[in-house]
Amino acid sequence: MGVYDFQRMNQVIIAYHVLARGDIRLSPELAEYKLFRAEEVVCWPAGTGYALAEWLRGRGTNPDSWICRVGHSRH
């Protein structure tokens, strides 16, 4: 999908979308995962938030909720 900088954590995020089936197996780097429906997620203006917004747009959804800071939201 794209490459996104996440300066606060000094990271570069390479985001991709894969259609898959079967069991989810985590690597030692991941402790858990969560599944959400597309209509449940909220994007934020940094790092993975941009990747999530792009994925939603690709599915025909316009992400209209952006969290700016903890406790503050912009619509």
C-alpha positions as CSV (number, residue, x, y, z in Angstrom):
1,M,0.0,0.0,0.0
2,G,2.7,2.4,0.9
3,V,5.6,3.6,3.0
4,Y,4.8,6.0,5.9
5,D,7.2,7.8,8.3
6,F,6.4,7.6,12.0
7,Q,8.9,10.2,13.3
8,R,7.8,10.2,16.9
9,M,9.0,6.6,17.2
10,N,11.8,7.0,14.7
11,Q,10.3,4.3,12.5
12,V,9.4,3.7,8.8
13,I,6.2,1.7,8.3
14,I,5.8,-0.4,5.2
15,A,2.1,-1.2,5.0
16,Y,0.6,-3.9,2.8
17,H,-2.7,-5.6,2.4
18,V,-2.9,-9.3,1.8
19,L,-5.9,-11.5,1.3
20,A,-5.4,-14.7,3.2
21,R,-7.2,-17.6,4.9
22,G,-6.4,-20.1,7.6
23,D,-5.1,-19.8,11.1
24,I,-3.3,-16.7,12.4
25,R,0.1,-17.5,13.8
26,L,2.1,-14.8,15.6
27,S,5.8,-14.3,15.5
28,P,7.7,-13.9,18.7
29,E,7.6,-10.1,18.2
30,L,3.8,-10.0,18.5
31,A,2.0,-10.8,21.7
32,E,-1.6,-10.6,20.4
33,Y,-3.9,-9.4,17.6
34,K,-7.3,-7.9,17.4
35,L,-9.9,-8.1,14.6
36,F,-12.1,-5.1,13.7
37,R,-14.8,-4.5,11.2
38,A,-13.9,-1.6,8.8
39,E,-16.8,0.5,10.2
40,E,-15.3,0.2,13.8
41,V,-11.9,1.7,13.1
42,V,-10.8,5.3,13.6
43,C,-7.8,6.8,11.8
44,W,-5.2,9.2,13.4
45,P,-2.9,11.6,11.6
46,A,0.4,9.7,12.0
47,G,2.1,6.5,11.0
48,T,-0.3,3.6,10.7
49,G,-3.3,6.0,10.8
50,Y,-2.4,7.1,7.2
51,A,-2.0,3.5,6.1
52,L,-5.4,2.6,7.6
53,A,-7.0,5.6,5.9
54,E,-5.6,4.6,2.5
55,W,-6.9,1.0,3.0
56,L,-10.3,2.3,3.9
57,R,-10.4,4.6,0.8
58,G,-9.4,1.6,-1.3
59,R,-12.5,-0.2,0.0
60,G,-14.7,2.8,-1.0
61,T,-15.0,4.2,2.5
62,N,-14.1,7.8,3.3
63,P,-12.5,7.9,6.8
64,D,-14.1,10.9,8.4
65,S,-12.8,10.5,12.0
66,W,-9.3,11.5,12.9
67,I,-8.0,11.3,16.5
68,C,-5.5,14.1,17.0
69,R,-4.4,13.5,20.6
70,V,-5.7,11.4,23.4
71,G,-9.1,12.8,24.4
72,H,-9.4,15.0,21.3
73,S,-11.0,14.1,18.0
74,R,-11.5,15.9,14.8
75,H,-14.4,15.1,12.4
